[in-house]
Amino acid sequence: MQREFPVGAERPRRPRDWRWMRWLVLLLVVAGTLVWLSVPGGLEIPSSVTSEDVQRAQQDFRRLEQREPDAAELLLMLAENVARRGRVAVAVECVERIPVLDERSGLRSRLLLAQYCLRLNEADRAERAVRELLLAAGRGGAGAGAGEVADQVRTARELLVFLLSLQFRFEERQAVLRELRLGGLLEPLLTKQLYFPSLVAWRTPQQNERLQRFLRESPEDGRLVAAHGRYLLGSGAVEEARRLLDTAVGLSPGDVGVLSAALECRFEEQDLAGFRDLLDVCPGYAEGEPWLLTQMRGEAAALQGDWSGSARYFELLLSADDTNPLYCQGLARAYGGLDQQDQRLKLQQRALQLAELRLTLGEAELKNPGALRAASQAASGLGLKAAAYDLEQLALVGERSMRGGEERQR
């Protein structure tokens, strides 16, 4: 029942509720922050970020740096905070908005973007972020300290090696590994990939498992589909490999790496008519093309009895990777057709030595200095001086590590 008051009587005053004022102030602060980040030259905060996220990021930055963050720094702190809480997709939204040439945060934003995309199993997006970082660093476009930039570039290159390995893009990986080696001795796996790209296991169940995760996110990525097809081809599932590789060609018709994989499948099937037809639509030889495509050109020339042409292609391959037994065998076959028997026998012997080295390399890990030294000696016997030196250095590192462990146990 409504309470009535006499006419002219003053109504009693209700105590004021100031809570709405506090909310209004908070909203104004957040709105001001968003406006500040949206002005020309500023950066916009993603709509998936809450006001609490913004406040926490500002507080964390002030505590760490003892100053206010600029727009890019705030987005970077937001990304790291939400990623730690499992909101990786939101973290991606944040770092993508930072220009790669931002003086303080550009390179780090792309490194974080690549790492977050790997967590989301987005291979192509991760690779694009890495390449953007490397391009910007090469131009000297970001103003971070030299040591910090060097660390970011090295980490980015290691991520790129992983992505290229997963897709069997060995010629591209080789260039990245050479750049990495300029910065110092590599750990054993990277060292083996650098000097013995074809002798390191590259169609393992572990690699295929990770490849499947990428494929679930990007089922129409022709390169990923082709990599899966090559994995199946190596395991003997030829019909399924053919189906996948033909699909990959349809998804990426101009990609010579994908075409190479489809050629390899037809060659393994002994579908020589299909092999020749597909080779006819491939572009002519170009320096830097996928090694697999050059190998297929050499095989095609051999099928036609063009031993000079086959030898030329396999010589090119061995100049790029002189530790591949298949290249040695292909060139030996061509030399046999050219009646150069001494050269043929030397190459056949080298192919056998490389096959033995493959077994030694499988044991050459950091904790096994003896295996590393054995691999170094085998490389030296094959005239691979740079590989022999690095493997010996890794053996010494392993020995020092073992001695340090023994001393700590005492």
Secondary structure, 3 states (H helix, E strand, C coil): CCCCCCCCCCCCCCCCCCHHHHHHHHHHHHHHHHHHHHCCCCCCCCCCCCHHHHHHHHHHHHHHHCCCCCHHHHHHHHHHHHHHCCCHHHHHHHHHCCCCCCCCCHHHHHHHHHHHHHHCCCHHHHHHHHHHHHHHHHHCCCCCCHHHHHHHHHHHHHHHHHHHHHCCCHHHHHHHHHHHHCCCCCCHHHHHHHHCCCCCCCCCHHHHHHHHHHHHHCCCCHHHHHHHHHHHHHCCCHHHHHHHHHHHHHHCCCCHHHHHHHHHHHHHHCCHHHHHHHHHHCCCCCCCCCHHHHHHHHHHHHHCCCHHHHHHHHHHHHHHCCCCHHHHHHHHHHHHHCCCHHHHHHHHHHHHHHHHHHHHHHCCCCCCHHHHHHHHHHHHHCCCHHHHHHHHHHHHHHHHHHHHHHHHHC
